[in-house]
């Protein structure tokens, strides 16, 4: 308690000498409070509207027009997330390793790749969907399938994983690399035994952001993965994820309550994935 009072008094003294600091602190606190309030309102609103309509029929193994089950969509969402990360995570991480550890400083290719990644981050998802429909669905002859949707989403989340991994690698102190080289380790061993393990928490943060975008994506998947509410037999089967399922229910206007119930499950799924990822990141950081 005494230490808290001491820190508070020191902060007040600094505000007297620098009035602008108090204004910035106040704006920051207001922004944080507004963010928390908006998030809390959204969560509470979805829970109030959706929880009363969660019934056992919504979790039936097969979907039909009577039960509008979301179970196939839950399975499809997990499969889509796993397959997308299987494609995008290795590419994004190894691309970042090359940019940070192997590319020479001032290399024009590095600058071009970074600008391209930042540009890709800002492209609307429906544009990715149209590209996926023209290329993966049409040109590659994959049709509306799990594979077409996964490759489209992999292109979407690749810049996020690559840029966050790059920042995580840059945050690793150079002294770690110098100590490893001093002990006789080569470049490859230093990267995989020293640098990458130290950057794992930052890399996982990028993966968590990618998972959030994959789970919540709708526009791109309508044009590439299709809307078939059925557990896929293989990667070339058309699938419907939870977000697409919720969109279809709300669009039809006949199952609005079930759409809110789907939103509750989607929210819980995202929270569980984030909690598990955070726990893994903390465990790896302790190691």
N, C-alpha and C positions, 0 to 999 in steps of 0.2 A: 504493500500500500504506500509506504514511504517513497519507494522508488518510482511508483506511478505519479505521485504528487511532484516529485523532483523533475521528472521528464515533462510533465504538464507545464510547470513553471518555466522550464527552459524553453519550451515551445512558445509560451506567451511572450517571453522576453525577445525571442527572435522575431515574433510578429510585430512587436513595437518598433524594432529597428528596421524591419522590412514589411511595410503595410501591404505591399503587393503579394507577398507570400501568403498572408491570411486570406486574401481574395481568391487566390488560386486553390488554396486548401479547401475553402468553402465551396467553390465550384466543383472540385473533385468529390467532396463528400456528398453534395447534392446529386451529382451524376450517379454515384454508387447507390445512393438510397433509391433514386428513380428506377435504376436497373433492377434492383432487388424487388421493388414493389411491382413492377411490370411482370417480372418472372413469376412472382408469387400469385399475382392476379390470374395469369394464364393457367398456371398449374391448378389453382383452386377451382377456376371456372370449368376446366376440362373434367376434373374429378367430380364436381357436382352434377354436371350434365351427363357424364358417361358411366360412373360407377353403378347407379341404380339400374342400368340396362345391361349389365354384364350377366348373362345367363349361360347355363351349361350348353345350350344349343349353339352358341357362338363359338364353342371350342370342339365341335364335332369334327371327326376326321375328314369327312367329305363335305363339299360345298353344294348347296342347292338354293333355289330361289326362296325357299321357306325358312331355312335356318340361317342363311347368309353367313355361314361359318368363316371365321378368320384363321382357323388353324392351318390350312394350306398356305395362306399368305405369310403367317409367322415363319413357317419352315422355309418358304421361298426367300423371305427377307434374310434369314440366317445364311442360306446357301449363297445368295447374291453378295452378301457382305464378305463371306469367306473367299469366294472365287475372285471378287474384285481386288481384295487385299493381296491375294496370292499373285495376281498379275502386277499390281501397281507398287506394292511395298518394296520388293527387291529392286525394281527399276529405279524408283525414286531414291532409295537409300544409296545404291551403288553410283547413281549419277551424281549425288551430292558428295560422295566420297571422292570421286574423280575431280570434281570442281574445286574441292577444298584441299585435298591431299596431293593430287598428281598434276593438275593443270598449272602451268607457269603463271606467275603474276603478270597482269597486263595482257593476258591472252584474249584476243578479240572474240574467240568462240565462247569463252566463259561469259563475257558480257552479253553476247547474243542470246545464249541459253537462259540467262537470268531475266532478261527483258521478255523473252518468249514465255517463260513460266509465269511471270507476273501478268502478262496479257491474257494467257489462258485462264488464269484465276478469275478474271472479270467477265468472261464470256457467259451469257445467259445459258441456263441448262437446256432450254428448248433448242438452242442452236446445236448443242452436242447431240441432242436427240435426233434432229434432222440429219446431221452428219452420219450418226450411227445407222439410221434407217437407209440412207443412200449407200453407205460403204459396207457395213457389216451385214445388214439384212439383205440388201440388193446385190452389190458387187461381189461380196464373198459368198453369197447364196446360203447364209446361215439361217435366214428366216427370222421370225419373231421368236427369240429364244433366250434362255438363260445366258448363253455364251455371248450373244450380241449385246445384251444389257450389261454384262460384266465388263466387256472390253470398252464399251462407251463410258461407263462410270470410272473405269481405270484411267482413261484419258482425263476425265474431270478432276479426279483427286490426285493425280500424279504431281501436278505443280505444288499442291499443298504439302504433300509428304516430302518432296524434294527440297522445298525452301525451308521448312522447319528442321529437317535433318541437317541442312547446310548451316543454319544458324546454331544448331546444337553442337556441330563439329567445330565451328569457329569459336564457341565458348570454352572449349577444352584448352587449358593453358598450354603454351608451347613448351613449358618446362617438362611436361609429361613426355612429349616426343623426344626432347633433348636427352632426358634421363634414359629413355629406352634405347636411343641410338648409342649413348655412352656405354651402355652395358653390352653392346654388340648386336642388338636386335636389328633386323632388316626393316625396310619400309613396310612390307606386307604384314609382317608380324606385329609391328608397332601399331598399324592401323586397326588390325582385328583383335589384338590382345589388350591394347592400352586405350586407344582413342575411341573406338566404337563403344566399348562397355561404359566408358565415362559419359558418353553422349546419349545413352539409352533413355533416360527420363525425357529428354527433349525430343528424341525420335518418337517415343510413344505418345507424346503430346500431339504430334502431327498425325499419327495414326488414329488417335481418338477423334480429332477434327474430321479426318477422312471418313471414319465410321459414321459420325453424325450426318455428314452429307449424303452418304450412301443410303442410310436407313430412311432419311427424309425425302429422298428424290422421287419425283413423280413424272414430270414432263418428259425427261429423257427416256424413262423406262416405258412409257406408253407407246413410243415410236419404235422401240427396239426389243423389249422383252415381251410385250403383249399384255393381255389382261385375262388370261385363262387361270381361274381359281382352282388349281389342281397341283398336287405334288408332282414335280417333273420326273419323268422316267430316265432322262439323260440331259446333257447340257444343251441339246438342240430342241428341247421342249419349251413351249411358251409358258411363262409364269406370271403371277400377279403378286407383287410385294404388298406389305401392309399399307404403305402410303397410297399406292394405286388403288387398293381395295377400299380404303376410306374415301378417296376421291370419287370412285364409281358409286358408292352408296349415297354420298351426299349429292352427286349429280343427278341421280335418278329421282331423288326427293321422296322416295317411298320408305327408306330405311335410315332416316336422319338420326334417330336414337342409337341405332347400331353403329352409325358412323362415329358418334361421340364415344361409344364404348371401345371402338377400334382405336380411337385417339388415346384413350387411357392406356391400353395395352402397348401402343407404340411409345408413349411417354415412359412407361415403366421399363420397357425393353432398352431404350436409350440410356436411362439412368443406371440400369444394371450393367450394361456394357461399359459405361464410363467409370463406374465404381470398381469393376473388375480390372479395367486397364490402369486405373489409378493405384490400386493395391499392388499390381504387378510392378508398376514403375517405382513405388516406394520400396518394395522388397529388393529390386535390382539395385536401387540407389544405395541401400544399406550395405549390400555386398561390395 
